[in-house]
């Protein structure tokens, strides 16, 4: 797994969203490895390492995540359909945001998106969910819906 990023295409990712009365802003790096042809396109294995800032009024928390994913990208020229989904471990600097109790600093970050890719650029509508997976109660979790922009350096 550690050698995976060395053989994959790197990218820079900017994301943001709103949900559960909070705003989320993220910045990360990713790697995408060509895996196999699938349904007239390409199914790749991805890995994102990112940080997000969740803001709720004057309250905030910081999230760090490592999320492996599956990425589908169409193979036609021009605008290509894009879909991805992944889940991985996350760490947060505090276990509460406003009245939302996350109970532990260990969390799981699941995300999915649908969008378009063109050349090295992609734009997707995405959903993020942050939860401790029921490891500790209460488990209010946080969900945001927003946009993600990715620039691939391949």
N, C-alpha and C positions, 0 to 999 in steps of 0.2 A: 504494500500500500504506500510506503514512503517513496518508492521510485515512480509511482503513478504520475505525479505532476511533471517529472522530467521528460516523459514521453508523450505528453498531452499538450493541446493548444491552450495557452493562458488567456485570461480575459480579465477585464475590469468591470465591476458591476456597481451600479447606483440604483437604489430602490427607495421607495417611500409609500406610505399608506396610512389609512385611518381606520379605526374600529374600536369598539368598546370604550368610546369617548376619548381615546388616546390617539396620538400621532406617532408614526414610526419613520425614522430616516436611517438608511443603511448604506454602507460602503464595504466592498469586499473584492476579493480576487477569486478567480475560478479556473478550473482546468477541465477540458473536455477531451475525451479520448474516443476516437472512432471505434465503434464496436462492431456493428453489422448492418447490412441492408435490411430494411423493414418497411413493408407497405408502401412501396414507391418512394421511399426516402431513406433516412439514416437514423439508426437508434444508437445513441452514444451514452457513455457512462461519464457523469460529471462529478466534480467535487468543488464545493464553494466554502471558503473560509471568510467569514465576514463579521462585522460589528454593526449593531443597531442601537439607536437611541430612541427610547419610548418616552413620550412626553404627555402628561396629563395635568393640565393647569400648570402650577408651579412645581409639581412633582415629576420626577423622571427616574428612569433606570437604564442601565447599559447592558446589552446582551452581546455575547461572543458565541459564535456557532461554527460548527464543522458539519456540513450537510452533503452527503453523497446523494446522487440523483440519477434518474434516467431522463434522457433528453431525446425527443423526436424532432427531426427537421426534414421537411420535404426536400426533394432533389431538383425541382424545376428552377429555371433561371428567374431572376427578378425577385419579387416578394414570395417567400416560402413560408408555409405554415410551421409553427413551432409549438411544442407542448413539453412540459417538464413536471416532474414530481419528485420529491425527496423528503427524507426525514433524518435528523441527526442530533447529537448532543449539543446542548447550549449551557452556558454559564451566565448568570445574571448577578449584578453587584449588590442587589437587595431583593428581598422576596415579597415586596409590597409595592403597588403603584396605585395611589389614591386609595379607594376602598377595596381594590382587587387584591386578594391574598393568594400568592403563588406558593407559599409555605416552604420552599427550598430553593437554594441557589442552583441546583442541578435541574435543568429543564430539557425538554425535547422540542426542537423546532421542526415543524412540518410545513412544507410549502408546495404550491402547485401553480402553474401558470399556463396561459394560452396567449399566443401572439404571432408576430411575423419576424422573419429574419431577411436581411438583404445584405449580401457581402459580409463584411465584418461586424455589422450592426444588428441588434435585435431589440425589439420592444415588446413587452408582454404585460397583460393584466394578470395580477397574481393575488393569491391568498396566502397569508402566513398564520400559523397558529403556534403559540408558545404555551407549554403545559408541562407539569412534572409527571404526566402519565399515570396519575393516581398513586404515586409512591408515598405521598403524604397529603393529609387533609388539613384544611380545605384546599381545593385545587381549582381556583377560579379561572386560571388561564387568561391569555390575551390573544385576540384575533385581529388582524388588519387586512384590508383589501386595498390594493393600489397598483402602482406601475413599477416596472423594472426595466432598466436600460443596460445592455451588455455590449462591450466592445471587445472583439476577439483579436488577438495579436498573431493569428496563424499566417 
